[in-house]
């Protein structure tokens, strides 16, 4: 099965059904299928060959979704680029992946045209809106530039010939690149189909589900909302952000939304809304969370506010999409856990000598085995070799996540920290998440992060940054005193910084701890 089959098969089954809502526009499966077919023919006509890369540099919109499937139908590999990426980052990604085509908006093209002149492989640019205003720009003569409407208007509705098989690449997803340049995660059709099938299985999705996503499509969590919805024949409501939460909640009521994917930053905003208990979402079947683990305080509050909604606490990383999920029935028994391996995958924990850890609560690196594990990093064989290592059986490779986990007596997983984020202080190692969970126990704390800062005696000292309302009476001494009651002495923060504004976030909604 190919990823493009998701749209094609749902079009066959549910042609007139609304597949996508974006703003006032509604698109049926048939309308999206026709548009994607035409775009696929257009890309082929402009020289796209099997496995060539098509970059999509757009905000969340229907044109981005059409571009994803158009690239796949042409046998290409789609590369989603977050519109918040600046010109230098855009130039790096396009050159790194050797993109031959770019789909973008007039606004984004005008802002980045100087950088794009240095993209030697770029031949064809499709502008999602009217390109008239770019006529005055000095564009390379080797480019063909046209509007999306014009690009598709002369091509047939029929499905383009596609000779790809499921081990061919479907997508490159560039990681955030917290250190150095971002890395292109290579995902085959088999990787994507396997991950989507597994997640749909444990979420229990059906064609009746209506998903509302505020997550950027360039974030794999946001991308998979589209892919999964089209696979099971549901409806996706695509929002650009969670900036106006009351508007989003009203839309959820109006459209009878059944599924709502969130990240911790969204949970923090949601749980601070006034009169939250009065908000009724009677059709909401489930809420999911991944990216960063939800603080236990947030989990328990969500369960209290939405008692009839299933809450799925999950863990994953771009290199394999998803790893584990906690069955909602276990949520109140072990709210700090991210569950067990999802269907059709396996996990275990190893020590520094690569020996499997069987003792409960002994920390080690999490290893993942499954068809969802990436092929590797684009053009980075040494980085790939660090993550993909020989597995349990001859000829296979498994993913070493770089994340430290613990496992309880019943086999449930608990995230400890990214290996690189562990704080080494005075000869001891401190998990930032353990400190952060204690901070969230304070009633006024809406956001918290623990980081290591230079210290002449300890090497690194634990510092915490917390966000509380300006009206709060919580002091630095209160925070240290609370931590001292709950944590071992070497885990108690030596420095406390109180803020009243939200902490900086990455483009995927995670707290940008490294920026602090």
C-alpha positions as CSV (number, residue, x, y, z in Angstrom):
1,X,0.0,0.0,0.0
2,X,1.2,3.5,-0.8
3,X,0.3,6.7,1.1
4,X,-1.5,8.1,-1.9
5,X,-3.9,5.2,-1.6
6,X,-5.3,6.8,1.5
7,X,-6.9,9.5,-0.6
8,X,-7.7,7.3,-3.6
9,X,-9.5,4.6,-1.6
10,X,-11.5,7.0,0.6
11,X,-12.5,8.8,-2.6
12,X,-13.8,5.6,-4.0
13,X,-15.7,4.8,-0.8
14,X,-16.8,8.3,0.2
15,X,-16.5,10.5,-2.9
16,X,-19.0,13.2,-1.9
17,X,-18.2,13.2,1.8
18,X,-16.5,16.3,3.3
19,X,-12.9,15.3,3.8
20,X,-11.4,18.7,4.8
21,X,-12.6,21.9,6.3
22,X,-10.4,25.0,6.3
23,X,-12.0,28.3,7.2
24,X,-15.2,28.7,5.3
25,X,-14.1,26.2,2.6
26,X,-15.2,22.6,2.5
27,X,-13.6,20.0,0.3
28,X,-15.0,16.6,-0.6
29,X,-12.8,13.5,-1.1
30,X,-13.6,13.7,-4.8
31,X,-12.6,17.4,-5.1
32,X,-9.3,16.7,-3.3
33,X,-8.6,13.6,-5.4
34,X,-9.2,15.6,-8.7
35,X,-7.0,18.5,-7.5
36,X,-4.2,16.1,-6.4
37,X,-4.4,14.2,-9.7
38,X,-4.1,17.4,-11.7
39,X,-1.1,18.6,-9.6
40,X,0.6,15.2,-10.0
41,X,0.3,15.5,-13.8
42,X,1.6,19.0,-13.6
43,X,4.7,18.0,-11.7
44,X,5.4,15.2,-14.1
45,X,5.0,17.6,-17.1
46,X,7.6,19.9,-15.5
47,X,10.1,17.1,-15.2
48,X,9.5,15.5,-11.9
49,X,10.8,11.9,-11.8
50,X,10.2,9.1,-9.4
51,X,11.6,9.9,-5.9
52,X,12.4,13.5,-6.8
53,X,11.7,15.9,-3.9
54,X,8.8,18.4,-3.8
55,X,9.1,21.1,-1.1
56,X,5.8,22.4,0.4
57,X,6.4,25.8,2.2
58,X,2.9,26.8,3.2
59,X,0.8,27.6,6.2
60,X,-1.9,25.0,7.2
61,X,-4.3,25.2,4.2
62,X,-6.0,23.0,1.6
63,X,-3.3,23.8,-0.9
64,X,-0.7,22.2,1.3
65,X,-2.8,19.0,1.6
66,X,-3.3,18.9,-2.2
67,X,0.4,19.4,-2.7
68,X,1.3,16.5,-0.4
69,X,-0.9,14.1,-2.4
70,X,0.0,15.6,-5.7
71,X,3.7,15.0,-5.1
72,X,3.0,11.4,-4.0
73,X,0.8,10.7,-7.1
74,X,3.6,11.9,-9.3
75,X,5.9,9.4,-7.6
76,X,7.7,12.1,-5.7
77,X,8.8,12.7,-2.1
78,X,7.1,15.5,-0.2
79,X,9.2,17.7,2.1
80,X,7.1,19.9,4.4
81,X,8.8,23.1,5.6
82,X,7.4,25.1,8.4
83,X,6.5,28.6,7.2
84,X,8.2,30.0,10.4
85,X,11.5,28.7,9.0
86,X,13.6,31.7,7.9
87,X,15.3,32.2,4.6
88,X,18.6,30.6,5.6
89,X,16.9,27.5,7.0
90,X,14.7,27.2,3.8
91,X,17.8,27.5,1.6
92,X,19.6,24.8,3.6
93,X,16.7,22.3,3.4
94,X,16.1,22.9,-0.3
95,X,19.7,22.4,-1.1
96,X,20.2,19.5,1.3
97,X,17.3,17.5,-0.2
98,X,17.9,18.7,-3.7
99,X,14.3,19.8,-4.2
100,X,13.3,20.3,-7.9
101,X,9.9,21.9,-7.2
102,X,8.6,24.2,-4.5
103,X,5.0,25.0,-3.6
104,X,4.6,28.2,-1.6
105,X,2.6,31.4,-1.3
106,X,3.3,34.8,-2.8
107,X,4.0,36.2,0.6
108,X,6.6,33.6,1.5
109,X,8.2,33.6,-1.9
110,X,8.7,37.4,-1.9
111,X,10.2,37.1,1.6
112,X,12.7,34.4,0.6
113,X,13.5,35.0,-3.1
114,X,17.1,36.1,-2.4
115,X,17.8,32.9,-0.6
116,X,16.1,30.8,-3.2
117,X,18.4,32.1,-5.9
118,X,21.1,29.9,-4.3
119,X,19.1,26.7,-4.6
120,X,20.7,25.1,-7.6
121,X,18.3,22.2,-8.1
122,X,15.1,24.3,-8.0
123,X,13.4,24.3,-11.4
124,X,9.7,24.8,-10.8
125,X,7.8,27.1,-8.4
126,X,4.1,26.8,-7.8
127,X,2.4,29.8,-6.0
128,X,-0.7,28.9,-4.1
129,X,-2.3,32.3,-4.8
130,X,-2.2,34.9,-7.6
131,X,1.4,35.3,-8.6
132,X,0.9,38.7,-10.4
133,X,2.7,40.6,-7.7
134,X,6.0,38.7,-8.1
135,X,6.4,39.9,-11.7
136,X,8.7,42.7,-10.5
137,X,11.0,40.4,-8.6
138,X,14.4,39.3,-10.2
139,X,13.7,35.6,-10.5
140,X,16.2,33.1,-11.9
141,X,15.6,32.5,-15.6
142,X,15.8,28.8,-15.0
143,X,12.6,28.8,-12.9
144,X,9.1,28.3,-14.2
145,X,6.7,30.1,-11.9
146,X,2.9,29.7,-12.1
147,X,-0.1,29.8,-9.9
148,X,-1.6,26.6,-8.4
149,X,-4.8,27.2,-10.3
150,X,-3.0,27.6,-13.6
151,X,-0.7,24.7,-12.9
152,X,-3.6,22.4,-12.6
153,X,-6.1,23.9,-15.1
154,X,-4.6,22.2,-18.2
155,X,-4.2,18.7,-16.8
156,X,-6.6,15.7,-16.6
157,X,-8.5,14.4,-13.6
158,X,-7.2,10.9,-14.1
159,X,-4.7,9.4,-11.7
160,X,-1.1,9.7,-12.9
161,X,0.9,6.6,-13.5
162,X,2.8,5.8,-10.4
163,X,5.4,3.0,-10.4
164,X,6.4,3.4,-6.7
165,X,6.4,0.5,-4.3
166,X,6.1,0.7,-0.5
167,X,9.9,0.7,0.2
168,X,10.3,3.9,-1.8
169,X,10.5,7.2,0.1
170,X,7.3,9.0,0.7
171,X,8.5,12.0,2.8
172,X,11.5,13.7,4.3
173,X,10.7,15.4,7.6
174,X,13.3,17.7,8.9
175,X,13.9,17.7,12.6
176,X,14.0,20.9,14.6
177,X,17.8,20.9,14.7
178,X,18.4,22.1,18.3
179,X,22.1,21.6,17.7
180,X,23.5,22.3,14.3
181,X,21.6,21.9,11.0
182,X,18.3,20.0,11.0
183,X,18.3,16.4,9.8
184,X,16.0,15.0,7.1
185,X,14.3,11.9,8.5
186,X,13.7,9.5,5.6
187,X,10.3,7.8,5.7
188,X,9.1,5.2,3.2
189,X,5.5,4.5,2.3
190,X,5.8,1.4,4.4
191,X,7.0,3.4,7.4
192,X,4.0,5.8,7.1
193,X,1.4,3.2,6.4
194,X,2.6,1.1,9.3
195,X,2.6,4.0,11.8
196,X,-0.8,5.3,10.6
197,X,-2.4,1.8,10.8
198,X,-1.1,1.2,14.3
199,X,-2.3,4.6,15.6
200,X,-5.7,4.3,14.0
201,X,-6.0,0.8,15.6
202,X,-5.5,1.9,19.2
203,X,-7.5,5.1,18.8
204,X,-10.4,3.1,17.4
205,X,-11.0,5.6,14.5
206,X,-13.9,5.1,12.2
207,X,-15.3,7.1,9.2
208,X,-17.6,8.9,11.7
209,X,-14.6,10.6,13.4
210,X,-14.2,14.4,12.9
211,X,-10.7,15.5,13.9
212,X,-9.8,19.2,14.6
213,X,-6.0,19.9,14.3
214,X,-4.3,23.2,15.2
215,X,-0.9,21.6,14.8
216,X,1.5,22.7,11.9
217,X,1.5,20.2,9.0
218,X,5.3,20.4,9.1
219,X,5.2,18.8,12.5
220,X,4.8,15.0,12.0
221,X,2.0,15.0,14.7
222,X,0.1,17.5,12.6
223,X,0.9,15.8,9.3
224,X,-0.5,12.4,10.5
225,X,-3.8,14.0,11.4
226,X,-4.3,14.5,7.7
227,X,-2.9,11.1,6.7
228,X,-4.8,9.1,9.2
229,X,-8.1,10.9,8.6
230,X,-7.9,10.2,4.9
231,X,-6.9,6.6,5.5
232,X,-10.0,5.8,7.6
233,X,-12.3,8.1,5.7
234,X,-13.0,10.7,8.4
235,X,-13.2,14.4,8.3
236,X,-10.3,16.8,9.2
237,X,-10.8,20.4,10.3
238,X,-7.5,22.2,9.7
239,X,-6.8,25.3,11.8
240,X,-3.7,27.4,11.7
241,X,-3.1,27.7,15.4
242,X,-4.7,27.6,18.9
243,X,-4.2,31.4,19.3
244,X,-8.0,31.9,19.8
245,X,-9.0,29.0,22.0
246,X,-12.6,30.0,22.5
247,X,-13.1,30.2,18.7
248,X,-11.6,26.7,18.4
249,X,-13.9,25.3,21.1
250,X,-16.9,26.9,19.5
251,X,-16.0,25.3,16.2
252,X,-15.6,21.9,18.0
253,X,-19.1,22.2,19.3
254,X,-20.5,23.4,16.0
255,X,-18.9,20.7,13.9
256,X,-19.3,17.9,16.4
257,X,-15.6,17.2,16.7
258,X,-14.7,13.7,18.0
259,X,-10.9,13.9,18.2
260,X,-8.6,16.7,19.4
261,X,-4.8,16.3,19.2
262,X,-2.9,18.6,21.6
263,X,0.6,19.4,22.9
264,X,1.4,20.5,26.4
265,X,1.4,24.2,25.5
266,X,-2.1,23.9,24.2
267,X,-3.2,22.1,27.4
268,X,-1.7,24.9,29.5
269,X,-3.7,27.5,27.5
270,X,-6.9,25.4,27.6
271,X,-6.8,24.8,31.4
272,X,-6.4,28.5,32.1
273,X,-9.6,29.4,30.4
274,X,-12.3,31.0,32.5
275,X,-15.4,28.9,33.2
276,X,-13.8,25.9,31.6
277,X,-16.2,23.6,33.5
278,X,-19.1,25.2,31.7
279,X,-17.8,24.3,28.3
280,X,-19.5,21.2,27.0
281,X,-18.0,19.1,24.2
282,X,-20.6,16.2,24.1
283,X,-19.2,14.7,20.9
284,X,-15.5,14.7,21.8
285,X,-14.5,11.1,22.0
286,X,-10.8,11.5,22.6
287,X,-7.9,13.9,23.3
288,X,-4.3,12.8,22.4
289,X,-1.0,14.3,23.5
290,X,2.5,13.7,22.3
291,X,5.7,15.8,21.6
292,X,6.4,16.5,25.2
293,X,4.9,14.5,28.1
294,X,1.9,16.2,29.7
295,X,2.5,17.2,33.3
296,X,0.6,14.9,35.6
297,X,-1.3,18.0,37.0
298,X,-2.6,18.7,33.5
299,X,-3.6,15.1,32.9
300,X,-5.6,14.9,36.0
301,X,-7.3,18.3,35.3
302,X,-8.2,17.3,31.8
303,X,-9.7,14.1,33.1
304,X,-11.7,16.2,35.6
305,X,-13.0,18.7,33.1
306,X,-13.8,16.2,30.3
307,X,-14.9,13.1,32.3
308,X,-16.6,11.5,29.2
309,X,-13.6,11.9,26.9
310,X,-10.8,9.4,26.5
311,X,-7.3,10.9,27.1
312,X,-4.4,9.2,25.3
313,X,-1.0,10.0,26.7
314,X,1.6,9.0,24.0
315,X,5.2,9.2,23.2
316,X,7.0,9.3,19.9
317,X,9.7,10.9,17.9
318,X,10.0,11.8,14.2
319,X,12.4,8.9,13.5
320,X,9.6,6.4,14.0
321,X,6.5,8.6,14.3
322,X,5.0,6.9,17.4
323,X,6.4,4.5,20.0
324,X,3.8,4.0,22.8
325,X,0.4,4.9,24.2
326,X,-1.2,4.6,27.6
327,X,-4.7,3.0,27.4
328,X,-7.1,5.5,28.9
329,X,-8.3,3.0,31.4
330,X,-4.8,3.2,33.0
331,X,-4.6,7.0,33.1
332,X,-5.6,7.5,36.7
333,X,-3.6,4.5,37.9
334,X,-0.3,5.6,36.4
335,X,-0.7,9.2,35.0
336,X,3.0,9.7,34.6
337,X,3.4,6.7,32.2
338,X,3.3,6.9,28.4
339,X,2.2,3.3,28.2
340,X,3.5,0.4,26.2
341,X,4.6,-0.2,22.7
342,X,1.8,0.5,20.1
343,X,0.5,-2.4,17.9
344,X,3.0,-4.0,15.5
345,X,6.1,-2.6,17.3
346,X,8.4,-3.6,20.2
347,X,10.4,-1.7,22.7
348,X,13.0,-2.4,25.4
349,X,15.5,-0.5,27.5
350,X,19.3,-1.0,27.5
351,X,22.1,0.1,29.7
352,X,25.3,1.8,28.6
353,X,26.8,-1.5,27.7
354,X,23.8,-2.3,25.4
355,X,22.5,-5.0,27.7
356,X,18.7,-5.2,28.1
357,X,17.4,-3.9,31.4
358,X,14.9,-6.2,33.1
359,X,14.9,-4.6,36.6
360,X,11.9,-2.4,37.3
361,X,12.6,1.4,37.5
362,X,16.2,1.1,36.4
363,X,16.8,3.8,33.8
364,X,18.3,3.2,30.4
365,X,18.0,4.1,26.7
366,X,14.8,3.1,24.9
367,X,15.1,1.0,21.8
368,X,12.3,0.6,19.2
369,X,11.7,-2.2,16.7
370,X,9.1,-2.0,14.0
371,X,8.1,-1.3,10.4
372,X,7.6,2.4,11.4
373,X,11.3,3.0,12.1
374,X,12.8,5.4,9.6
375,X,15.2,4.4,6.8
376,X,17.8,6.8,8.1
377,X,18.9,10.5,7.9
378,X,19.2,12.0,4.4
379,X,22.8,12.4,3.4
380,X,24.1,11.6,6.9
381,X,25.4,8.1,7.1
382,X,27.4,8.6,10.3
383,X,24.4,10.1,12.1
384,X,22.2,7.3,10.8
385,X,24.7,4.7,12.2
386,X,24.4,6.2,15.6
387,X,20.6,5.7,15.7
388,X,20.1,2.6,13.6
389,X,22.0,-0.3,14.9
390,X,21.9,-4.1,14.4
391,X,18.8,-5.6,16.0
392,X,17.7,-8.8,17.6
393,X,17.8,-10.8,14.4
394,X,20.2,-11.1,11.4
395,X,20.0,-8.3,8.8
396,X,17.7,-6.0,10.8
397,X,18.2,-2.6,12.3
398,X,16.5,-1.0,15.3
399,X,16.2,2.6,16.5
400,X,18.1,3.8,19.5
401,X,16.0,6.8,20.6
402,X,18.5,8.7,22.7
403,X,15.8,9.0,25.3
404,X,16.1,7.7,28.9
405,X,13.2,5.7,30.2
406,X,12.2,3.6,33.1
407,X,9.8,0.6,33.2
408,X,7.6,-0.4,36.1
409,X,6.8,-3.9,37.3
410,X,4.0,-4.3,34.8
411,X,6.0,-3.1,31.8
412,X,4.7,0.4,31.5
413,X,7.1,3.0,30.2
414,X,8.1,6.3,31.9
415,X,10.0,9.1,30.2
416,X,12.9,10.4,32.2
417,X,14.8,12.7,29.9
418,X,16.5,13.2,26.6
419,X,20.0,11.8,27.2
420,X,21.5,15.2,26.3
421,X,19.1,17.0,28.6
422,X,20.1,15.2,31.8
423,X,21.6,17.5,34.3
424,X,24.9,16.3,35.8
425,X,25.3,18.1,39.1
426,X,27.8,17.3,41.8
427,X,28.4,13.8,40.5
428,X,24.6,13.0,40.4
429,X,22.2,13.0,37.4
430,X,18.9,14.8,37.6
431,X,15.9,14.3,35.2
432,X,14.4,17.7,34.3
433,X,11.0,16.1,34.0
434,X,11.0,14.8,37.6
435,X,11.7,18.4,38.9
436,X,9.1,19.9,36.5
437,X,6.4,17.5,37.7
438,X,7.0,18.6,41.3
439,X,6.8,22.3,40.2
440,X,3.5,21.7,38.5
441,X,2.1,20.6,41.9
442,X,2.1,24.2,43.0
443,X,-1.4,25.6,42.2
444,X,-0.4,28.8,40.4
445,X,2.3,27.2,38.2
446,X,1.1,27.1,34.5
447,X,4.5,26.3,32.9
448,X,7.8,25.1,34.2
449,X,11.1,24.0,33.0
450,X,14.3,22.7,34.7
451,X,17.7,23.4,33.1
452,X,21.4,23.0,34.0
453,X,23.4,26.2,34.5
454,X,27.2,26.5,35.0
455,X,28.3,26.3,38.7
456,X,31.9,26.6,40.0
457,X,31.4,23.9,42.6
458,X,28.8,21.5,41.2
459,X,29.8,21.8,37.5
460,X,26.1,22.3,36.7
461,X,23.4,23.5,39.1
462,X,19.6,22.9,38.7
463,X,17.8,26.1,37.7
464,X,14.0,26.3,37.3
465,X,11.9,28.8,35.3
466,X,8.3,28.9,36.2
467,X,5.3,30.9,34.9
468,X,2.8,32.2,37.4
469,X,0.1,34.9,37.3
470,X,1.1,38.4,38.3
471,X,-1.4,38.2,41.1
472,X,0.1,35.1,42.6
473,X,1.8,35.2,46.1
474,X,4.2,32.4,45.3
475,X,7.8,33.3,45.9
476,X,11.2,31.8,45.0
477,X,11.5,30.6,48.6
478,X,8.1,28.9,48.4
479,X,9.2,27.1,45.3
480,X,12.5,25.9,46.8
481,X,10.8,24.9,50.0
482,X,8.2,22.8,48.1
483,X,10.9,21.1,46.1
484,X,12.9,20.3,49.2
485,X,9.9,18.5,50.6
486,X,9.4,16.4,47.5
487,X,12.9,15.8,46.0
488,X,16.3,14.5,47.0
489,X,18.6,17.3,48.1
490,X,20.7,17.3,44.9
491,X,17.6,17.7,42.8
492,X,16.4,20.8,44.6
493,X,16.9,23.9,42.4
494,X,19.7,26.2,43.4
495,X,18.2,29.0,41.2
496,X,14.6,30.0,40.6
497,X,13.4,32.5,38.0
498,X,9.7,33.6,38.1
499,X,8.0,34.8,34.9
500,X,4.5,36.0,34.1
501,X,4.6,35.6,30.3
502,X,4.5,32.2,28.5
503,X,7.9,30.5,28.0
504,X,9.4,30.5,24.5
505,X,8.2,27.6,22.3
506,X,9.6,25.8,19.3
507,X,7.6,25.7,16.1
508,X,6.1,22.4,17.3
509,X,4.8,23.8,20.6
510,X,7.5,22.4,22.9
511,X,9.0,24.6,25.6
512,X,12.3,25.8,24.1
513,X,14.5,24.9,27.1
514,X,17.7,25.4,25.3
515,X,16.8,29.1,24.6
516,X,16.5,29.7,28.4
